[in-house]
Amino acid sequence: MNIRNCKKSNCKSKNNDGNCLIPGSDGLPIQCVGPWVENKYFFLEKYLNASCEARRKFADKDNAVFIDLFAGPGKCIIRNEKREIDSGGIRALKRDEAPFNEYFYFDLCSSNTEALEKRISTTFNRKIKLGDSNVLINELVEILLRKPYRYHFTYIDPFGPDELKFNTLRELAKLNRMDMLIHFPIGAIKRNLKIWSNKRNTILDDFLGTDAWRNLIKGLPNNQIFKTIIDVFKAQLKSIDYPEEGLKLLASDKDIYAGLPTVPVKNSREVDLYVLILAAKHPLGQRIWNSIIKTTPDGQKNLF
């Protein structure tokens, strides 16, 4: 009999999909994660809850759409604790207040899409697609543009920058009412920046949608390099009509995250893994996000 041993040194993935070798309690694949994953889900749920009244006028007319670009199998297990939790996409599906009317899930691994299909089989208004979301998104946006009056929310949680291309965000931005919660993989960027700095047409170029960062970081001290990369991403978001006006930050101007309404997600060693960025075209979405990030998952108050 297989015994789950979820210590970091023994945690192995299967077929490079990030899933535990041992199935979940329901017999389906389950993604192995660290305890910090609950921080990002905390802010996802807070935003969906806080924005429910704004979303309701669309949801009441069957016009609210949820998209998950990297859906996974729908369940996670927190290593060490051996505790199973819902993924972000499943949590969005379980909203009681102003629920979405349609759900679109993408994943590159068939084991994930098959597991997700079984876990949400009783939900009739969902579509699950196997394949690269960077490619499949073009067809979906074309379909959604036929009803331009709808509200859309996209959850974007890639393992690393190699999984997401900025052109995908550009495509999503064609939809007038589109909020995007983006997990900016700052940890992976820090680990690989030296390699990418000396090459052309890199993963980071595709992720940011530009190679402008390469010249901008030349000669900068380390504490300014990643702020500059964040600034490049901010400029790219502005170029696809996501305004900067009114945005505040839980950081000073000296912090690398200054200039965007961000929330760092750290591992148990206090190393930044992701930065959560809410991109909203309407000022109300920005105000809601800036309000909810004042409180951390452990109930602490942040100060602007």
Residue, then its C-alpha position, 0 to 999 in steps of 0.5 A: m500500500n502506498i503511504r503518503n509522505c509529503k515532506k519536501s525531500n520526498c515530494k515527487s511529481k508525476n509526468n511533470d504535472g506537479n501532481c502527487l504520485i498518490p491520488g487524493s481521497d476521491g481517487l483522482p489526481i491531486q496537486c502537491v503544494g506548500p502551505w503558502v498556496e492558501n494565501k493566494y486563494f485567500f485574496l482570490e476569494k476576498y476579491l470575488n466576495a467583495s466584488c459580488e454586488a458589482r458582478r450581480k447586475f451581470a450575473d442576474k442576466d446570465n452575463a458573468v464569465f469565469i476563466d481559469l487558464f491553468a486549472g490543474p486537477g481541481k484539488c490540492i494537498i498541502r505537503n506536511e499537513k496532508r490536508e486537501i483543499d479546493s483549487g482556485g478554479i473550484r473556489a470560484l465555482k462555489r460562490d454563493e453570492a452572484p455566482f458566475n454563469e459560465y466557467f471555462y477551464f484550460d490545462l495542458c495535462s490530460s490527467n488534470t482535465e480528466a480529474l477536473e471533469k469528474r470533480i465538477s461533473t454536476t455543473f452544467n455551465r462549465k467547459i474544460k479544454l485540454g491544451d495550451s491556453n496561450v493558443l486556445i484563448n484566441e478561439l474563446v475570445e472570438i466567441l466571447l466577443r459576440k456578446p461584448y456586454r458581459y463581465h469576465f474574470t480570468y484567474i491566471d496562476p502559472f507554475g512559472p513564466d514559461e507557461l504564460k505569454f503576454n500575448t494571451l493577456r493582450e488577447l483577453a484585453k480585447l474584452n471590454r469588461m475583463d478583470m485579471l488576477i495574475h500570479f507574477p512568478i517573481g521567484a522563477i524570474k529571479r532564479n533565471l534572470k542571469i541566463w535570460s539576460n545574455k540571450r535573445n527571444t527568451i521565456l521572459d521576453d515572451f512573458l513580458g511581451t517585450d525585450a525592453w527590460r534587458n537594456l533597462i536593467k543594465g548597470l542597475p543594483n540588484n535591489q532595483i532590477f526587479k522593480t524595473i521588471i515589475d515596471v516593465f510589466k506595468a507599462q505593458l498592462k497600460s498598453i492594453d488599456y489597464p489604467e494605472e490611475g488611483l493604484k496604491l501599494l502596500a509598500s514604499d516607493k523603494d520597494i520592488y513592487a511599488g507602482l502596482p497593487t500587489v500582494p507578495v506570496k512567500n514560502s516558509r523561508e520568507v522568499d517571494l514566490y509570486v506577486l498577485i496583481l489585479a488588472a482591472k479596467h474599471p476604477l471600481g475593480q481597482r478600489i475593491w482590490n486596494s481595499i481587500i489587500k489591506t488585511t493579510p490572511d492572518g488578520q494583520k493590517n497593512l498600512f499604505 
